[in-house]
Amino acid sequence: MKNLYTFDEHLNEASSAFKHAVQQALQAAGYNLKQSEVKVGAKKVRGMGTKITLNGEMIGFDDEIPKMIASFTKSIEEDPGKYGLKESVNESKFKKGQTVKYIVPGTSDKMKTGKITGFESTRDEDFAVIDGKTISFSHISESVNEDHIDTISEPYMFKVGDIIHDKDLGCKHHGSKGIVITTDPDSVRYTVTNDGNFFKPGDILQKVVDQLELA
């Protein structure tokens, strides 16, 4: 599949940082798109730095990666249509963290139960990532009441790139939302993407896993 990420030749060295920032911003805004589905550009502007574009529209200028992610996320959320993006898959009928029944195409017609951990999308179809598999929305049957699940599953382990928020009512950073940048068995570090009394976009916070959940 052709990669549509394009950069000026003299920006090749920095291109991976720009691609990473845009991809993380898209994920934070609910668009888990493949690299082949968006076009990112970077061009030097005299006296202003490097201008970054998404699908032909300026999304911001180069900066430290956490600040770029926060700034780009805000721009995408404010006007996704400007960048040729359809409604976020996170605002559709299924939500990250939701437990659903699904069928794996080409295996059998037996329904499986799993939790949605992410999303992917093409121009024509949306997919959910369940148990490490990419499943079309058309193969997901229904939501499952977790109180009635008989099987015992391992607790979800946060991973780099997950969108999370602080659910701890007793924490001063409660309500902060961000993108996971590092993990260990007991704690998670994440880049903040929203504003609050004690946090702002670009801040790096570290919390124990029990304080967090998928956004």
N, C-alpha and C positions, 0 to 999 in steps of 0.2 A: 504494500500500500504506500502510495507516495506521501512523503512527509512535506506538509505545506508550510512549516516554520521556515521563514526566510530572513536573512540578515545581511547587511552590508559586509563585504569581505573583511574590512578592517575591524569589525566588531566580533569576529568569530570567537576570540578568546573569552569575551564576556557573555556570549550568547547563551551559554548554559544557565547562567544566573538569571537572565531575563526570562528564559523559557520556564525555569523553575518558579519564579515569582508569579508569572501569569497563570501557570497551571494550578498553583496553590490557591490563587485568588479565585479562579473559576470553581475549584472544588469548594472553597469556603462559601461561595454564593450559590452552591447547589448544582453546578455543572461539571460532572465528572466526564469530560470529553477526552477523546483520544487526540494525540498530537496531529493526526491527519485531518482532523475536523475543524481546526482553527488555523488562522494565519497570523503569526506574530512578526512584527517588523521592528527594527531598531535603526535609528539614524542620528548621527551627530548634528547638533544644532549649535552654531557658533555662539558662545557666551552663555549657553543654557544647559549644556550637558547632552545626554542621549535621550531622544524622544522615543518612547515605546508605543507601538500601535497594536491593536487587536482587531483583526478583520478589516484593516484599512482605516480605523478610527483611532485617534490618539487616546491612550488610556493613562498616560503619565510620563514622568521622567525617571531616569535611573537614580537609585538611592541605595541605602542599606537594604538587604533582602527583606527583613521583617517590615520595614516601612513601606517598601514597594508592595508587598502582599496586602497590607492593610489598606493602602491607598487604592490599589487596583480593585480589591474586593468591594470597596465602597462605590467606586465608579460603576462596576458591573451591576451591583444591586440597585443603584439609583436609576439606571437606564439600560437594561439588558438589550432592548430593541436596537439601540444605537450601534451595538456591536454584532448585530445579526443573530442574537441568541433568542431562542424560543423560551417559553415558560420553564423555569427550573424544575427538573425532575423531582427535586425534594418537595415541591409544592403540589405534586400530583397525588394520585390515590394511595401511594405507598410512601412510607416514611423510614428513614434510617433507624435501625434499632427495633423495627416492627417484626414480630414473628408471623410467618405466613406458611401456607401450604403451596407446594410447587411440584412441577414435573420436569425432570431432566430430559430434554429432547434426545431421541435415539437410544434411550436405555430401556425404559418400560413405562407403562401407564400408571404405575404405582405412585401415589402421592407421597412426598416427603415433607418434613417440617423443618424449617430453619429460620434464622434471623437475618434480616437485611443489614449488611455492613457497609454498603456503598452503592453507587449508581454509575452507569455508563449510558451514553446516548449517541445515536447516529442521527442523520438528518431525517430518517424515516421511522425510527423505532427507539424505544427506551428499554433499558435493561436494569435489573437489580443484581447486585453481587450477593449471593447467598451461599454460605458454606464454601467459599472460595470459587464458586461457579458463577458464570455470567448467564442469567436467566431472563429471557424476554418477559415483559409484563404480561404478554398473552398466555404464558405458561404458569403464571402465578394465580392461584385459585381464590384464596380468601385469607383474611386476617385470622389469627388464632388467639384465643383468650389464654394467656400464659398460665392462668390459675388452673387450667384444665389439661395441661401438658403432663403426661405421665413419665416421659423419659427424663433422665437427669443429664444435663449438659454442663460442660465446663464454663465458667464465667468468661465473658468476652475480654480478650486482651487487647488493649489499645495498641495501635501501631502508627508509625510515622505517616502523616498525611490525613489522619482521621480529624473530623471536625467535632470538637467537644465543647461542653460548657460546665462551669462549676455549679453543682447542685446543692452544695453545702450551705444551708441557711445561716449557719453560725460563722461563716467565713466572710471576711471583708471584701473578698473578690467574687462573692456569690453573683451569678449572672454573667460572669465574664465568658466570652466565647472565643475559641481560637483553633489553631491548627497545630497538631502534635508534631514536635520536631525531634524529641528524643524520648525513649522509654526505658524503664527497668522494671523488675518484678513488682516494686512497691510504689513507684511514683512516675509522674509524667511531666515533661516540660512542653509548653506550648506558646505560640505566638498569638497574642491577643488581636482580635479583629473588630472589637466593638468598644464603645465608650461606657464608663461608669465613674462613680465617685472616687474610686481608688485604682482605676486602671484605664488605659487608653490604647488605641491601635498601635501595634509595634512593640508593646511591653512583652517581656518574657517572664512567664510565671511557672512555678513548679508546685504540683499538688500530689497528694497521695491518691491512689486510684479510687478509693472509696468516696472521694469528694467529687468525682467526675462522672459524666455519662455522655453518650453520643448526642450531638445536637440534632 
